[in-house]
Amino acid sequence: MRQPTMHFWKIEELKSNLLQSDLGSALALQYLVVGGGLYMLFAAIPLPDRNFWDHVDLFSEPLFFALGTIYAFRRNGGPEGRDFVGRFLALSWVLGIRFGALVYIPAIVFVIFVQDALFGAVPDDSTPVESVVFAVINISFYLRLGRHFHDLRAPAAA
């Protein structure tokens, strides 16, 4: 039998595996260590003096995380759901990579062009444009994550 491994892009393959069996503690640990390590790495990047919009982002991120996680928990079936933590770690990892490449990076380019058009240059400080765009991305991420949890809860008939 093939040993389960971390997924990095193929979310449908990951969901297929999760429908067959729970993630398992060893693999959940891999997702937690890699994902948590990367989060800590980015969180450790020092920022210059923060402005109002940096503080908006700083306080909204934990709110999005908490509400998004509760939403995913409910989409997984709530207390009766199966392997929420393992599924959350694996699905959010793969979806995060996909969102980074397909949504977040293009959004950064979009924000640069919009700010240049609005302000005549890209400001050094954070602006409401960034806060709104990245809030929309966060909300979209958790809505999509919830959709993947729902797919696992109610698989399509063969």
DSSP file (Angstrom, degrees, kcal/mol; ACC not computed):
  #  RESIDUE AA STRUCTURE BP1 BP2  ACC     N-H-->O    O-->H-N    N-H-->O    O-->H-N    TCO  KAPPA ALPHA  PHI   PSI    X-CA   Y-CA   Z-CA
    1    1 A M              0   0    0      0, 0.0     2,-0.2     0, 0.0     0, 0.0   0.000 360.0 360.0 360.0 136.9    0.0    0.0    0.0
    2    2 A R        -     0   0    0      1,-0.1     3,-0.0     3,-0.0     0, 0.0  -0.476 360.0-120.5 -71.3 132.9    1.3    3.5   -0.9
    3    3 A Q        -     0   0    0     -2,-0.2    -1,-0.1     1,-0.1     2,-0.0  -0.572  32.6-111.5 -72.8 130.1    2.3    5.7    2.0
    4    4 A P        -     0   0    0      0, 0.0     2,-0.3     0, 0.0    -1,-0.1  -0.351  40.4-171.2 -63.8 142.5    0.2    8.9    2.1
    5    5 A T        -     0   0    0      1,-0.0     2,-0.1    -3,-0.0    22,-0.0  -0.833  29.9 -81.1-129.5 167.6    2.2   12.0    1.4
    6    6 A M        -     0   0    0     -2,-0.3     2,-0.3     1,-0.0    -1,-0.0  -0.382  40.8-140.1 -66.0 145.2    1.6   15.8    1.5
    7    7 A H        +     0   0    0      1,-0.1    -1,-0.0    -2,-0.1     4,-0.0  -0.814  21.0 178.4-103.9 149.9   -0.2   17.3   -1.4
    8    8 A F  S    S-     0   0    0     -2,-0.3    -1,-0.1    89,-0.0     3,-0.1   0.593  76.3  -5.3-124.0 -21.2    0.9   20.7   -2.8
    9    9 A W  S    S+     0   0    0      1,-0.1     2,-1.6    88,-0.1     3,-0.2   0.570 102.2  86.7-142.4 -40.5   -1.5   21.4   -5.8
   10   10 A K     >  +     0   0    0      1,-0.2     4,-1.9     2,-0.1    -1,-0.1  -0.529  42.8 169.1 -82.0  87.2   -3.9   18.6   -6.7
   11   11 A I  H  > S+     0   0    0     -2,-1.6     4,-2.7     1,-0.2    -1,-0.2   0.826  74.6  56.4 -71.0 -32.0   -6.8   19.3   -4.4
   12   12 A E  H  > S+     0   0    0      2,-0.2     4,-2.2     1,-0.2    -1,-0.2   0.897 108.3  48.3 -66.2 -38.8   -9.2   16.8   -6.1
   13   13 A E  H  > S+     0   0    0      2,-0.2     4,-2.2     1,-0.2    -2,-0.2   0.908 111.7  50.5 -65.1 -41.7   -6.6   14.0   -5.5
   14   14 A L  H  X S+     0   0    0     -4,-1.9     4,-2.5     2,-0.2    -2,-0.2   0.932 110.4  48.8 -60.8 -46.3   -6.3   15.1   -1.8
   15   15 A K  H  X S+     0   0    0     -4,-2.7     4,-1.9     1,-0.2    -1,-0.2   0.887 108.8  53.7 -62.9 -38.3  -10.1   15.1   -1.4
   16   16 A S  H  X S+     0   0    0     -4,-2.2     4,-1.2     1,-0.2    -1,-0.2   0.921 110.7  46.6 -60.6 -43.8  -10.3   11.7   -2.9
   17   17 A N  H  X S+     0   0    0     -4,-2.2     4,-2.0     1,-0.2     3,-0.3   0.899 110.9  52.1 -64.4 -40.6   -7.8   10.4   -0.4
   18   18 A L  H  < S+     0   0    0     -4,-2.5    -1,-0.2     1,-0.2    -2,-0.2   0.792 105.4  55.4 -69.3 -27.5   -9.6   12.1    2.5
   19   19 A L  H  < S+     0   0    0     -4,-1.9    -1,-0.2    -5,-0.2    -2,-0.2   0.833 109.4  48.1 -69.6 -31.5  -12.9   10.4    1.4
   20   20 A Q  H  < S-     0   0    0     -4,-1.2     2,-0.3    -3,-0.3    -2,-0.2   0.872 128.9 -14.6 -77.9 -38.3  -11.1    7.1    1.7
   21   21 A S  S  < S-     0   0    0     -4,-2.0    -1,-0.3     3,-0.0     0, 0.0  -0.989  76.0 -84.2-160.0 162.7   -9.5    7.6    5.1
   22   22 A D        -     0   0    0     -2,-0.3    -3,-0.0    -3,-0.1    61,-0.0  -0.236  45.5-110.1 -65.8 161.5   -8.7   10.1    7.7
   23   23 A L        -     0   0    0     60,-0.2     4,-0.3     1,-0.1    -1,-0.1   0.891  50.4-135.2 -63.8 -41.9   -5.4   12.1    7.3
   24   24 A G     >  -     0   0    0      3,-0.1     4,-2.4     1,-0.1     5,-0.2   0.129  19.5 -91.5  92.4 147.4   -3.7   10.4   10.2
   25   25 A S  H  > S+     0   0    0      1,-0.2     4,-2.3     2,-0.2     5,-0.1   0.871 120.1  53.1 -63.1 -41.4   -1.6   12.0   12.9
   26   26 A A  H  > S+     0   0    0      1,-0.2     4,-1.4     2,-0.2    -1,-0.2   0.916 114.3  41.1 -65.0 -43.3    1.8   11.7   11.2
   27   27 A L  H  > S+     0   0    0     -4,-0.3     4,-2.1     2,-0.2    -1,-0.2   0.883 112.6  54.6 -72.8 -37.7    0.7   13.4    8.0
   28   28 A A  H  X S+     0   0    0     -4,-2.4     4,-2.5     1,-0.2    -2,-0.2   0.892 106.1  54.2 -59.4 -38.5   -1.3   16.0    9.9
   29   29 A L  H  X S+     0   0    0     -4,-2.3     4,-2.9     2,-0.2     5,-0.2   0.892 105.1  53.2 -62.8 -40.1    1.9   16.8   11.8
   30   30 A Q  H  X S+     0   0    0     -4,-1.4     4,-2.6     2,-0.2     5,-0.3   0.940 111.1  45.4 -60.6 -47.4    3.7   17.4    8.5
   31   31 A Y  H  X S+     0   0    0     -4,-2.1     4,-2.6     1,-0.2     5,-0.4   0.910 114.6  49.3 -62.1 -41.8    1.0   19.9    7.3
   32   32 A L  H  X S+     0   0    0     -4,-2.5     4,-2.6    -5,-0.2     5,-0.3   0.925 113.7  44.4 -64.3 -45.6    1.1   21.6   10.7
   33   33 A V  H  X S+     0   0    0     -4,-2.9     4,-2.4     2,-0.2     5,-0.2   0.934 119.0  41.5 -67.3 -47.1    4.9   22.0   10.9
   34   34 A V  H  X S+     0   0    0     -4,-2.6     4,-2.3    -5,-0.2     5,-0.2   0.953 121.1  41.4 -67.4 -48.8    5.3   23.1    7.3
   35   35 A G  H  X S+     0   0    0     -4,-2.6     4,-2.2    -5,-0.3    -2,-0.2   0.927 118.8  45.3 -65.0 -45.5    2.3   25.5    7.3
   36   36 A G  H  X S+     0   0    0     -4,-2.6     4,-2.6    -5,-0.4    -1,-0.2   0.884 112.2  52.7 -65.0 -38.7    3.0   26.8   10.8
   37   37 A G  H  X S+     0   0    0     -4,-2.4     4,-2.1    -5,-0.3    -2,-0.2   0.916 110.8  46.0 -63.7 -43.8    6.7   27.2   10.0
   38   38 A L  H  X S+     0   0    0     -4,-2.3     4,-2.4     2,-0.2     5,-0.2   0.900 111.8  52.4 -65.5 -40.0    6.0   29.2    6.9
   39   39 A Y  H  X S+     0   0    0     -4,-2.2     4,-2.6     1,-0.2    -2,-0.2   0.940 110.9  46.9 -60.1 -46.4    3.4   31.3    8.8
   40   40 A M  H  X S+     0   0    0     -4,-2.6     4,-1.4     2,-0.2    -1,-0.2   0.868 109.5  54.8 -64.1 -36.5    6.0   32.1   11.5
   41   41 A L  H  < S+     0   0    0     -4,-2.1     4,-0.4     2,-0.2     3,-0.3   0.946 113.3  40.8 -61.8 -48.1    8.6   32.9    8.9
   42   42 A F  H >< S+     0   0    0     -4,-2.4     3,-1.1     1,-0.2    -2,-0.2   0.862 112.4  55.3 -69.6 -34.9    6.3   35.5    7.3
   43   43 A A  H 3< S+     0   0    0     -4,-2.6    -1,-0.2     1,-0.2    -2,-0.2   0.770 102.6  58.6 -67.8 -23.7    5.1   36.8   10.6
   44   44 A A  T 3< S+     0   0    0     -4,-1.4    -1,-0.2    -3,-0.3    -2,-0.2   0.568  75.2 111.6 -83.6  -8.5    8.7   37.5   11.7
   45   45 A I  S <  S-     0   0    0     -3,-1.1     2,-0.1    -4,-0.4    -3,-0.0  -0.526  73.8-125.2 -67.4 119.4    9.3   39.8    8.8
   46   46 A P        -     0   0    0      0, 0.0    -1,-0.1     0, 0.0    -2,-0.1  -0.427  22.3-151.0 -70.4 139.3    9.7   43.2   10.4
   47   47 A L        -     0   0    0     -2,-0.1     3,-0.2     1,-0.1     0, 0.0  -0.819  15.5-118.4-105.4 147.3    7.5   46.0    9.1
   48   48 A P  S    S-     0   0    0      0, 0.0    -1,-0.1     0, 0.0     0, 0.0  -0.042  71.4 -36.6 -66.2-174.4    8.4   49.6    9.1
   49   49 A D  S    S-     0   0    0      1,-0.1     2,-0.3    76,-0.0     0, 0.0  -0.172  73.4-126.3 -48.2 132.2    6.2   52.0   11.1
   50   50 A R        -     0   0    0     -3,-0.2     2,-0.2    75,-0.1    -1,-0.1  -0.594  21.9-157.8 -86.8 144.3    2.6   50.8   10.8
   51   51 A N     >  -     0   0    0     -2,-0.3     4,-1.7    76,-0.0     3,-0.4  -0.464  41.3 -82.2-106.8-173.9   -0.2   53.0    9.7
   52   52 A F  H  > S+     0   0    0      1,-0.2     4,-2.0     2,-0.2     5,-0.1   0.896 128.1  51.2 -56.0 -44.8   -4.0   52.8   10.3
   53   53 A W  H  > S+     0   0    0     73,-0.3     4,-2.2     1,-0.2    -1,-0.2   0.803 105.1  56.5 -69.8 -28.7   -4.5   50.3    7.4
   54   54 A D  H  > S+     0   0    0     -3,-0.4     4,-2.6     2,-0.2    -1,-0.2   0.900 108.7  47.7 -63.7 -40.0   -1.8   48.0    8.7
   55   55 A H  H  X S+     0   0    0     -4,-1.7     4,-2.1     2,-0.2     5,-0.2   0.870 107.9  54.7 -69.5 -36.8   -3.7   47.9   12.0
   56   56 A V  H  X S+     0   0    0     -4,-2.0     4,-2.1     2,-0.2    -2,-0.2   0.951 113.3  42.7 -58.1 -48.3   -6.9   47.2   10.2
   57   57 A D  H  X S+     0   0    0     -4,-2.2     4,-2.3     1,-0.2    -2,-0.2   0.906 110.6  56.3 -63.8 -42.5   -5.2   44.2    8.5
   58   58 A L  H  < S+     0   0    0     -4,-2.6    -1,-0.2     1,-0.2    -2,-0.2   0.864 115.8  36.4 -59.6 -38.1   -3.6   43.2   11.8
   59   59 A F  H  X S+     0   0    0     -4,-2.1     4,-0.8     2,-0.1    -1,-0.2   0.747 115.1  53.9 -88.8 -24.6   -6.9   42.9   13.6
   60   60 A S  H  X S+     0   0    0     -4,-2.1     4,-2.9    -5,-0.2     5,-0.2   0.842  96.3  66.8 -78.8 -31.8   -9.0   41.6   10.7
   61   61 A E  H  X S+     0   0    0     -4,-2.3     4,-2.6     1,-0.2     5,-0.2   0.932 102.6  44.6 -56.4 -50.7   -6.7   38.6    9.9
   62   62 A P  H  > S+     0   0    0      0, 0.0     4,-2.8     0, 0.0    -1,-0.2   0.872 113.2  53.1 -62.8 -33.3   -7.4   36.8   13.2
   63   63 A L  H  X S+     0   0    0     -4,-0.8     4,-2.8     2,-0.2     5,-0.3   0.941 109.9  46.4 -64.8 -47.1  -11.1   37.6   12.8
   64   64 A F  H  X S+     0   0    0     -4,-2.9     4,-2.8     1,-0.2     5,-0.3   0.917 113.5  50.5 -59.6 -42.7  -11.2   36.1    9.2
   65   65 A F  H  X S+     0   0    0     -4,-2.6     4,-2.4    -5,-0.2     5,-0.2   0.946 113.4  44.1 -60.8 -48.9   -9.2   33.0   10.5
   66   66 A A  H  X S+     0   0    0     -4,-2.8     4,-2.2     2,-0.2    -2,-0.2   0.951 119.1  41.0 -63.7 -50.3  -11.6   32.4   13.4
   67   67 A L  H  X S+     0   0    0     -4,-2.8     4,-2.3     1,-0.2    -1,-0.2   0.896 116.2  50.4 -66.6 -39.1  -14.8   32.9   11.4
   68   68 A G  H  X S+     0   0    0     -4,-2.8     4,-2.4    -5,-0.3    -1,-0.2   0.880 110.6  49.2 -65.5 -38.4  -13.5   31.0    8.4
   69   69 A T  H  X S+     0   0    0     -4,-2.4     4,-2.6    -5,-0.3    -2,-0.2   0.904 111.3  48.9 -68.3 -41.4  -12.4   28.1   10.6
   70   70 A I  H  X S+     0   0    0     -4,-2.2     4,-2.3    -5,-0.2    -2,-0.2   0.911 111.5  50.6 -63.7 -41.2  -15.8   28.0   12.3
   71   71 A Y  H  X S+     0   0    0     -4,-2.3     4,-2.4     2,-0.2    -2,-0.2   0.931 111.4  47.4 -60.4 -46.4  -17.5   28.1    8.9
   72   72 A A  H  X S+     0   0    0     -4,-2.4     4,-1.5     1,-0.2    -2,-0.2   0.899 109.5  54.5 -62.5 -40.6  -15.3   25.2    7.6
   73   73 A F  H  <>S+     0   0    0     -4,-2.6     5,-2.4     1,-0.2     4,-0.2   0.919 110.6  45.6 -58.7 -44.8  -16.1   23.2   10.8
   74   74 A R  H ><5S+     0   0    0     -4,-2.3     3,-1.5     1,-0.2    -1,-0.2   0.896 110.4  52.9 -66.9 -39.9  -19.8   23.6   10.1
   75   75 A R  H 3<5S+     0   0    0     -4,-2.4    -1,-0.2     1,-0.3    -2,-0.2   0.753 103.9  58.8 -67.0 -22.5  -19.3   22.7    6.5
   76   76 A N  T 3<5S-     0   0    0     -4,-1.5     6,-0.6    -5,-0.2    -1,-0.3   0.520 134.6 -87.6 -81.3  -6.0  -17.5   19.5    7.6
   77   77 A G  T X 5 -     0   0    0     -3,-1.5     3,-1.3    -4,-0.2    -3,-0.2   0.514  54.2-115.7 111.4   8.7  -20.6   18.5    9.6
   78   78 A G  G > <S-     0   0    0     -5,-2.4     3,-1.9     1,-0.3     6,-0.1  -0.318  85.1 -10.3  63.4-143.0  -20.0   20.3   12.9
   79   79 A P  G 3  S+     0   0    0      0, 0.0    -1,-0.3     0, 0.0    -5,-0.0   0.761 141.4  53.1 -61.7 -24.4  -19.4   18.0   15.9
   80   80 A E  G <  S+     0   0    0     -3,-1.3    -2,-0.2     2,-0.1    -3,-0.1   0.485  88.4 112.6 -88.1  -2.7  -20.5   15.0   13.9
   81   81 A G    <   -     0   0    0     -3,-1.9     2,-0.5    -8,-0.1     3,-0.2  -0.128  69.6-109.6 -68.3 167.5  -18.0   15.8   11.1
   82   82 A R  S    S-     0   0    0     -6,-0.6     5,-0.1     1,-0.2    -1,-0.1  -0.867  76.4 -24.3-107.8 129.3  -15.0   13.6   10.3
   83   83 A D     >  +     0   0    0     -2,-0.5     4,-2.7     1,-0.1     5,-0.3   0.826  69.4 173.0  47.3  51.0  -11.4   14.4   11.0
   84   84 A F  H  > S+     0   0    0      1,-0.2     4,-3.3    -3,-0.2     5,-0.2   0.925  72.1  46.9 -57.4 -50.0  -11.8   18.2   11.0
   85   85 A V  H  > S+     0   0    0      1,-0.2     4,-2.6     2,-0.2    -1,-0.2   0.927 115.1  45.5 -63.2 -45.9   -8.3   19.2   12.1
   86   86 A G  H  > S+     0   0    0      1,-0.2     4,-2.3     2,-0.2     5,-0.2   0.932 116.7  45.4 -61.4 -46.1   -6.6   16.8    9.7
   87   87 A R  H  X S+     0   0    0     -4,-2.7     4,-3.1     2,-0.2     5,-0.4   0.906 112.2  52.3 -64.1 -41.3   -8.8   17.8    6.8
   88   88 A F  H  X S+     0   0    0     -4,-3.3     4,-2.4    -5,-0.3     5,-0.3   0.935 110.7  47.3 -60.9 -46.6   -8.4   21.5    7.7
   89   89 A L  H  X S+     0   0    0     -4,-2.6     4,-1.5    -5,-0.2    -2,-0.2   0.940 118.5  40.0 -60.9 -47.9   -4.6   21.3    7.7
   90   90 A A  H  X S+     0   0    0     -4,-2.3     4,-2.2    -5,-0.2     5,-0.2   0.943 119.0  43.9 -69.9 -48.4   -4.4   19.4    4.4
   91   91 A L  H  X S+     0   0    0     -4,-3.1     4,-2.8    -5,-0.2     5,-0.3   0.915 114.8  48.2 -66.0 -42.8   -7.1   21.3    2.5
   92   92 A S  H  X S+     0   0    0     -4,-2.4     4,-2.0    -5,-0.4    -1,-0.2   0.837 110.7  53.6 -68.7 -29.7   -6.0   24.8    3.7
   93   93 A W  H  X S+     0   0    0     -4,-1.5     4,-2.1    -5,-0.3    -2,-0.2   0.970 114.8  38.2 -64.8 -54.1   -2.4   24.0    2.8
   94   94 A V  H  X S+     0   0    0     -4,-2.2     4,-2.3     1,-0.2    -2,-0.2   0.925 119.0  48.3 -65.8 -44.4   -3.2   22.9   -0.8
   95   95 A L  H  X S+     0   0    0     -4,-2.8     4,-3.2    -5,-0.2     5,-0.2   0.882 109.3  54.7 -64.0 -36.8   -5.8   25.7   -1.2
   96   96 A G  H  X S+     0   0    0     -4,-2.0     4,-2.5    -5,-0.3    -1,-0.2   0.908 108.4  47.6 -62.5 -42.4   -3.4   28.2    0.2
   97   97 A I  H  X S+     0   0    0     -4,-2.1     4,-2.2     2,-0.2     5,-0.2   0.933 114.8  46.4 -62.9 -45.6   -0.7   27.3   -2.4
   98   98 A R  H  X S+     0   0    0     -4,-2.3     4,-3.0     1,-0.2     5,-0.4   0.916 113.4  48.2 -64.6 -43.4   -3.3   27.5   -5.2
   99   99 A F  H  X>S+     0   0    0     -4,-3.2     5,-3.4     1,-0.2     4,-2.3   0.894 109.5  54.5 -64.4 -38.9   -4.7   30.8   -3.9
  100  100 A G  I  <>S+     0   0    0     -4,-2.5     5,-2.2    -5,-0.2    -2,-0.2   0.945 117.5  34.5 -58.1 -48.4   -1.1   32.2   -3.6
  101  101 A A  I  <5S+     0   0    0     -4,-2.2    -2,-0.2     3,-0.2    -1,-0.2   0.895 129.7  31.2 -75.3 -41.3   -0.3   31.4   -7.2
  102  102 A L  I  <5S+     0   0    0     -4,-3.0    -3,-0.2    -5,-0.2    -2,-0.2   0.683 135.7  12.4 -96.9 -19.2   -3.7   32.0   -8.9
  103  103 A V  I  X5S+     0   0    0     -4,-2.3     4,-2.2    -5,-0.4    -3,-0.2   0.717 120.9  49.2-123.0 -53.3   -5.2   34.8   -6.8
  104  104 A Y  I  ><S+     0   0    0     -5,-3.4     4,-2.1     2,-0.2    -4,-0.2   0.931 112.5  45.4 -65.5 -49.3   -2.8   36.4   -4.3
  105  105 A I  H  ><S+     0   0    0     -5,-2.2     4,-1.8    -6,-0.3    -1,-0.2   0.940 115.6  46.7 -63.4 -47.1    0.1   37.2   -6.7
  106  106 A P  H  > S+     0   0    0      0, 0.0     4,-2.5     0, 0.0    -1,-0.2   0.881 110.3  55.5 -60.8 -33.9   -2.3   38.5   -9.5
  107  107 A A  H  X S+     0   0    0     -4,-2.2     4,-3.0     2,-0.2    -2,-0.2   0.883 104.0  53.2 -64.9 -37.5   -4.0   40.6   -6.8
  108  108 A I  H  X S+     0   0    0     -4,-2.1     4,-2.3     2,-0.2    -1,-0.2   0.934 110.3  47.0 -61.9 -45.0   -0.7   42.2   -5.8
  109  109 A V  H  X S+     0   0    0     -4,-1.8     4,-2.1     2,-0.2    -2,-0.2   0.922 112.8  50.2 -61.6 -43.5   -0.2   43.2   -9.5
  110  110 A F  H  X S+     0   0    0     -4,-2.5     4,-2.7     1,-0.2    -2,-0.2   0.927 109.9  49.8 -59.5 -47.1   -3.7   44.5   -9.6
  111  111 A V  H  X S+     0   0    0     -4,-3.0     4,-2.9     1,-0.2     5,-0.3   0.894 108.5  53.2 -61.4 -41.0   -3.3   46.5   -6.5
  112  112 A I  H  X S+     0   0    0     -4,-2.3     4,-2.3     1,-0.2    -1,-0.2   0.936 112.2  44.5 -59.9 -46.4   -0.1   48.0   -7.8
  113  113 A F  H  X S+     0   0    0     -4,-2.1     4,-2.2     2,-0.2    -2,-0.2   0.910 114.6  48.5 -66.1 -41.9   -1.8   49.2  -11.0
  114  114 A V  H  X S+     0   0    0     -4,-2.7     4,-2.7     2,-0.2     5,-0.2   0.929 113.1  47.3 -64.6 -44.5   -4.9   50.5   -9.2
  115  115 A Q  H  X S+     0   0    0     -4,-2.9     4,-3.2     1,-0.2     6,-0.6   0.899 111.0  51.5 -65.3 -38.5   -2.8   52.4   -6.7
  116  116 A D  H  X S+     0   0    0     -4,-2.3     4,-1.5    -5,-0.3    -1,-0.2   0.909 113.1  45.8 -62.9 -40.3   -0.6   53.8   -9.4
  117  117 A A  H  < S+     0   0    0     -4,-2.2    -2,-0.2     2,-0.2    -1,-0.2   0.893 120.3  39.1 -68.8 -39.8   -3.8   55.0  -11.3
  118  118 A L  H  < S+     0   0    0     -4,-2.7    -2,-0.2    -5,-0.2    -3,-0.2   0.896 131.3  23.7 -77.1 -41.6   -5.4   56.5   -8.1
  119  119 A F  H  < S-     0   0    0     -4,-3.2    -3,-0.2     2,-0.3    -2,-0.2   0.471  98.7-118.0-108.9  -4.4   -2.3   58.0   -6.4
  120  120 A G  S  < S+     0   0    0     -4,-1.5     2,-0.3    -5,-0.4    -4,-0.2   0.368  93.7  30.0  81.2  -7.0    0.0   58.6   -9.4
  121  121 A A  S    S-     0   0    0     -6,-0.6    -2,-0.3    -9,-0.0    -3,-0.1  -0.953  98.6 -86.0-167.3 165.2    2.5   56.2   -7.7
  122  122 A V        -     0   0    0     -2,-0.3   -10,-0.1    -3,-0.1    -6,-0.1  -0.763  51.6-127.3 -84.1 116.6    2.5   53.2   -5.5
  123  123 A P        -     0   0    0      0, 0.0     4,-0.1     0, 0.0    -8,-0.0  -0.245   1.0-136.1 -64.3 150.8    2.4   54.5   -1.9
  124  124 A D  S    S+     0   0    0      2,-0.1     2,-0.2     0, 0.0    -2,-0.0   0.827  88.4  63.1 -71.8 -32.3    5.0   53.3    0.6
  125  125 A D  S    S-     0   0    0      1,-0.1   -75,-0.1   -75,-0.0     2,-0.0  -0.519  98.7 -91.8 -93.1 160.2    2.3   52.9    3.2
  126  126 A S        -     0   0    0     -2,-0.2   -73,-0.3     3,-0.0   -72,-0.2  -0.333  44.5-161.5 -66.1 152.4   -0.7   50.5    3.2
  127  127 A T     >  -     0   0    0    -74,-0.1     4,-1.9    -4,-0.1     3,-0.2  -0.810  34.9-102.5-130.4 169.0   -3.9   51.9    1.8
  128  128 A P  H  > S+     0   0    0      0, 0.0     4,-2.7     0, 0.0     5,-0.3   0.809 117.9  65.2 -63.7 -27.2   -7.6   51.1    1.9
  129  129 A V  H  > S+     0   0    0      2,-0.2     4,-2.5     1,-0.2     5,-0.2   0.956 104.9  43.3 -58.6 -49.7   -7.2   49.5   -1.6
  130  130 A E  H  > S+     0   0    0      1,-0.2     4,-2.8     2,-0.2     5,-0.3   0.933 113.6  51.3 -61.0 -46.9   -4.9   46.8   -0.2
  131  131 A S  H  X S+     0   0    0     -4,-1.9     4,-1.6     1,-0.2    -1,-0.2   0.906 113.5  43.8 -60.0 -42.8   -7.1   46.2    2.8
  132  132 A V  H  X S+     0   0    0     -4,-2.7     4,-2.4     2,-0.2    -1,-0.2   0.941 114.5  48.5 -69.6 -46.7  -10.2   45.8    0.8
  133  133 A V  H  X S+     0   0    0     -4,-2.5     4,-2.0    -5,-0.3    -2,-0.2   0.927 115.2  44.2 -60.1 -45.4   -8.7   43.6   -1.9
  134  134 A F  H  X S+     0   0    0     -4,-2.8     4,-2.2    -5,-0.2    -1,-0.2   0.779 110.1  55.3 -75.8 -24.5   -7.0   41.3    0.6
  135  135 A A  H  X S+     0   0    0     -4,-1.6     4,-2.6    -5,-0.3    -1,-0.2   0.915 108.5  49.0 -66.7 -43.0  -10.2   41.1    2.8
  136  136 A V  H  X S+     0   0    0     -4,-2.4     4,-2.6     1,-0.2    -2,-0.2   0.898 110.9  50.4 -62.1 -40.3  -12.1   40.0   -0.3
  137  137 A I  H  X S+     0   0    0     -4,-2.0     4,-2.6     2,-0.2    -1,-0.2   0.925 110.2  49.8 -64.0 -44.0   -9.3   37.4   -0.9
  138  138 A N  H  X S+     0   0    0     -4,-2.2     4,-2.1     2,-0.2     5,-0.2   0.934 112.4  46.6 -60.1 -46.7   -9.5   36.1    2.7
  139  139 A I  H  X S+     0   0    0     -4,-2.6     4,-2.2     1,-0.2    -1,-0.2   0.922 112.9  49.9 -62.2 -43.6  -13.3   35.8    2.5
  140  140 A S  H  X S+     0   0    0     -4,-2.6     4,-2.5     1,-0.2    -1,-0.2   0.889 107.7  55.0 -61.3 -39.9  -13.1   34.0   -0.9
  141  141 A F  H  X S+     0   0    0     -4,-2.6     4,-2.7     1,-0.2    -1,-0.2   0.948 111.1  42.9 -59.0 -50.2  -10.4   31.6    0.5
  142  142 A Y  H  X S+     0   0    0     -4,-2.1     4,-2.4     2,-0.2    -1,-0.2   0.843 112.3  53.1 -70.9 -32.0  -12.7   30.5    3.4
  143  143 A L  H  X S+     0   0    0     -4,-2.2     4,-1.7    -5,-0.2    -1,-0.2   0.921 112.8  45.0 -64.6 -41.9  -15.7   30.2    1.2
  144  144 A R  H  X S+     0   0    0     -4,-2.5     4,-2.1     2,-0.2    -2,-0.2   0.902 111.3  52.8 -67.8 -40.5  -13.8   28.0   -1.1
  145  145 A L  H  X S+     0   0    0     -4,-2.7     4,-2.2     1,-0.2    -2,-0.2   0.921 108.1  51.5 -59.5 -43.7  -12.4   26.0    1.8
  146  146 A G  H  X S+     0   0    0     -4,-2.4     4,-2.5     1,-0.2    -1,-0.2   0.873 106.3  54.8 -60.6 -37.1  -15.9   25.5    3.0
  147  147 A R  H  X S+     0   0    0     -4,-1.7     4,-2.3     2,-0.2    -1,-0.2   0.908 107.3  49.4 -62.9 -41.7  -16.9   24.3   -0.4
  148  148 A H  H  X S+     0   0    0     -4,-2.1     4,-1.6     2,-0.2    -2,-0.2   0.898 110.5  50.6 -65.4 -39.5  -14.1   21.6   -0.3
  149  149 A F  H  X S+     0   0    0     -4,-2.2     4,-1.8     1,-0.2    -2,-0.2   0.925 109.9  50.5 -62.3 -43.1  -15.3   20.5    3.1
  150  150 A H  H  X S+     0   0    0     -4,-2.5     4,-2.3     1,-0.2    -2,-0.2   0.897 105.6  56.3 -61.9 -39.8  -18.8   20.2    1.8
  151  151 A D  H  < S+     0   0    0     -4,-2.3    -1,-0.2     1,-0.2    -2,-0.2   0.871 108.9  47.2 -58.4 -37.0  -17.6   18.1   -1.1
  152  152 A L  H  < S+     0   0    0     -4,-1.6    -1,-0.2     1,-0.2    -2,-0.2   0.825 111.5  51.1 -74.4 -30.9  -16.1   15.7    1.4
  153  153 A R  H  < S+     0   0    0     -4,-1.8    -2,-0.2     1,-0.3    -1,-0.2   0.857 123.4  26.8 -73.9 -36.4  -19.2   15.6    3.5
  154  154 A A  S  < S-     0   0    0     -4,-2.3    -1,-0.3    -5,-0.2    -2,-0.1  -0.664  82.3-164.6-129.9  76.0  -21.5   14.8    0.5
  155  155 A P        -     0   0    0      0, 0.0    -3,-0.1     0, 0.0     3,-0.1  -0.271  30.2-101.5 -63.3 147.6  -19.6   13.0   -2.2
  156  156 A A        -     0   0    0     -5,-0.1     2,-0.1     1,-0.1    -5,-0.0  -0.365  40.9-102.4 -66.6 145.9  -21.2   12.9   -5.6
  157  157 A A              0   0    0      1,-0.1    -1,-0.1    -3,-0.1    -3,-0.0  -0.436 360.0 360.0 -69.5 142.8  -22.9    9.6   -6.6
  158  158 A A              0   0    0     -2,-0.1    -1,-0.1    -3,-0.1    -2,-0.1   0.463 360.0 360.0 -82.6 360.0  -20.8    7.4   -9.0
